[in-house]
Amino acid sequence: MGSGTSTQHHFAFQNAEKAFKAAALIQRWYRRYMARLEMRRRCTWSIFQSIEYAGQQDQVKLHDFFSYLMDHFTPSSHNERDFLSRMFTEERLPQDSEMEGCRDYDCIEVPDSYMGPRLSFPLLPDHATALLEAFRLKQLHARYVLNLLHETRKYLVQLPNINRVSTCYSEEITVCGDLHGQLDDLIFIFYKNGLPSPERAYVFNGDFVDRGKDSLEILMVLFAFMLVYPKEFHLNRGNHEDHMVNLRYGFTKEVMHKYKTHGKKILKVLQDVFCWLPLATLVDEKVLILHGGVSDKTDLELLSKLDRHKIVSAMRCKTRKENEKQAEKGKANQTGSAGKPSPWFLPQSHSLPSSPLRLGSHKAHKDSRSSSVPCSIPPNPQELSRQVRRSVDLELERCRQQAGFPVIKEKKEEPLLFSSEADSEAGELLQPTQEEWRQVVDILWSDPMAQEGCKANTVRGGGCYFGPNVTEQLLQKYNLQFLIRSHECKPEGYEFCHSRKVLTIFSASNYYEVGSNRGAYVKLGPALTPHIVQYQANKATHMLTMRQRISRVEESALRALRGKLFAHSSDLLGEFKKHDKDKTGLITLSDWAAAVESVLHLGLPWRMLRPQLVNSSTDNMLEYKSWLEDLAKEQLSHENIQSSLLETLYRNRSNLETIFRIIDSDHSGFISLDEFRQTWKLFSSHMKIDITDDCICDLARSIDFNKDGHIDINEFLEAFRLVEQSCSEGNASECPQATNANSGYSRPDAH
Amino acid sequence: MSRIIQWMEIGTIIRSLGCCPSEGELHDLIAEVEEEEPTGYIRYEKFLPVMTQVLLERRYRPIPEDILLRAFEVLDPAKRGFLSKEELIKYMTEEGEPFSQEEMEEMLSAAIDPESNSIHYKDYITMMVIDEN
């Protein structure tokens, strides 16, 4: 019996040991599997982020392009001059009195058939809640949009640059990050956390618009709640609350699409409202909430005092130096009155006064573009005389130019067509100083980094990277506890850094792709301790396992990456050839990785991504030509990459779109063939793209389907989008448009 | 780009380079590459030679499919071909180098067949291995 027990014990022990070892083995294997999954997730993330930031960089390059043109380009013909002038006329900031005067939303009729919310002011809490409900199905009538925006502006004007909030009034305060047009996320936050109320304060930290499809609805809801609960509901400006950025990232498009008749007016008011948004919020003098970050030069006192309204856009900074003001004053006083007041001096005109020559180049359906828009309420005499003087200066300058006199440049080159030049004292009120502009851009565009120090944010093209010491310095200087900022998408919706002194909070879940990331908001409890709540506003993803979620997002990222690779086919070929001196047609895989990085500059781990991007390679060697051809086949199912023009346009389509939208200043959606050609010529010479004029003409003509001399911007760009889409969905029926854009295919009715 | 990472990310890196260490082996490795005064960060300059050695020696080789299968079979002496959800949880959280709650939930979400509430380990392994490649 005894020996039996010990044998039993022995077996039992052995079994237990075996079980232990077996379990350990399974766990070891599983952890490795998960680690590799995590690595794939991070690669995917890098892809999305680097493509996103490269796009932002592009935007800044565009700004540099304009600056370059303004400083160096001498228009060689009357057409070019006009064209340039339209591109560069600073949209004049409407004066307060003008804005008050433009209450013409009162004239807008709301038909009985309109079933959406009808607002009246002052707003009641029920109105705000009703908006939230209504937006699931209906669109708010333009009249109410404008009304709401005007009331919002009135309210914002009297707020300080840095809002000071105290937690003794409301019990809890919730801070939300970027929403980027994702209304579902906003609705979810209010559902989960509760609607705003005197007991429940909210701070929304910028980037309400762009990318997502419901940017305008989000603004309506946020503004409505702000008007209803002014003491408890606070908004900070983000870098996307900027009309130049909106041109590129979709908000402008969204507004024009949803409000065809009044969209332009709405955008104009919005531009102004954005400038009036506060720059930061300070809670209990301890927690500073702002959109981007800080720099080693951040000066909260200066930020409190400057006129934030002057910072229209981070993308255009024509600043004045003190000493120039005198010179311009002198110049202005010398001019006689070369013209007399006439309707085209009125506030709405934001292009140059029209000349007989220019009027001739306009087509019938572009009437709205001309500058003679009579205002319903006449300006007061003081206003009028100021405008007269301004326009006189402009007119004089144009005459000078037409006569062939050299452009007058003072110490710093500034374009004559800029309104700031012509305005003397009116102008100086409208322009920030270099320092002020910089302070604001730093607040809106900076990102934290792990290393100490402070350096320029070259990835974004604006603001800086700030290290833990910069944070520490700022917190100490102003006796703060920590910073809350947004601006960067994080997989978990939030991230602490700098020893928990900086919290990034990002509230747009599934930002890059369904399943890419969670959103989060933070509640500040007693003693201001942060409490994070995460969510993901898409039920479908809950059902998927992590593996499936990552696969989906990964596929999407890889598709985007392949698109980028295709767009640089010619450059890549050139680079590959450099590695293939013997002309064997083969290169090593490490050469491939080096070449790709030197062309794309995305800083991605190409070697890790290689298995996903390169299907066929034998003995570590790659036949690069056929790889590029395969890539092209994927991207354009029926075209191949012989047309380098198409490829170049494709690569630059975001930039092109932005430029087009700037030229199309009345947002009509059309630009003339001539303008298209000129745009392309200017752009390509700056970017050193080598395309012949003939090619451009052909392309332009082929895009103009109905041969009326105008190009519908959206259709042109749609061609590219459809090509992308058709390849991923395998939808052949949409491909024909790509043909049109590419080969100068002429339709039967063309001659 | 900073050439430092936090120590908890070392495991991910090592595993994605093809190694399959146990938690214990991982901790030993971290001890080798840490600073004398542990700052919580690992420097690349220190990591590279150690990792190169690991790879050259082919340490911590991954587990072949058949060995993995046998491990599951040890836990299933009755040779039913599956483990119940409770059994899996018990083994994974009480034996070997136990899973955290998060790890357990994640494994369950993919492994457990909701109808039978059990894991058919042979199919599970096949699925995971395919997915990797």
Chai-1 contact restraints between the chains, C-beta under 6 A:
chainA,res_idxA,chainB,res_idxB,connection_type,confidence,min_distance_angstrom,max_distance_angstrom,comment,restraint_id
A,K18,B,V74,contact,1.0,0.0,6.0,A-B,restraint_1
A,A19,B,E95,contact,1.0,0.0,6.0,A-B,restraint_2
A,F20,B,E95,contact,1.0,0.0,6.0,A-B,restraint_3
A,F20,B,G96,contact,1.0,0.0,6.0,A-B,restraint_4
A,A22,B,A71,contact,1.0,0.0,6.0,A-B,restraint_5
A,A22,B,V74,contact,1.0,0.0,6.0,A-B,restraint_6
A,A22,B,L75,contact,1.0,0.0,6.0,A-B,restraint_7
A,A23,B,Y91,contact,1.0,0.0,6.0,A-B,restraint_8
A,A23,B,E95,contact,1.0,0.0,6.0,A-B,restraint_9
A,A23,B,G96,contact,1.0,0.0,6.0,A-B,restraint_10
A,A24,B,G96,contact,1.0,0.0,6.0,A-B,restraint_11
A,A24,B,E97,contact,1.0,0.0,6.0,A-B,restraint_12
A,L25,B,A71,contact,1.0,0.0,6.0,A-B,restraint_13
A,I26,B,A71,contact,1.0,0.0,6.0,A-B,restraint_14
A,Q27,B,G96,contact,1.0,0.0,6.0,A-B,restraint_15
A,Q27,B,E97,contact,1.0,0.0,6.0,A-B,restraint_16
A,R28,B,C20,contact,1.0,0.0,6.0,A-B,restraint_17
A,R28,B,S22,contact,1.0,0.0,6.0,A-B,restraint_18
A,W29,B,I63,contact,1.0,0.0,6.0,A-B,restraint_19
A,W29,B,L68,contact,1.0,0.0,6.0,A-B,restraint_20
A,R32,B,R15,contact,1.0,0.0,6.0,A-B,restraint_21
A,R32,B,C20,contact,1.0,0.0,6.0,A-B,restraint_22
A,A35,B,T12,contact,1.0,0.0,6.0,A-B,restraint_23
A,A35,B,R15,contact,1.0,0.0,6.0,A-B,restraint_24
A,A35,B,S16,contact,1.0,0.0,6.0,A-B,restraint_25
A,R36,B,S16,contact,1.0,0.0,6.0,A-B,restraint_26
A,E38,B,T12,contact,1.0,0.0,6.0,A-B,restraint_27
A,M39,B,S16,contact,1.0,0.0,6.0,A-B,restraint_28
A,A450,B,S2,contact,1.0,0.0,6.0,A-B,restraint_29
A,Q451,B,S2,contact,1.0,0.0,6.0,A-B,restraint_30
A,T545,B,S109,contact,1.0,0.0,6.0,A-B,restraint_31
A,T545,B,A110,contact,1.0,0.0,6.0,A-B,restraint_32
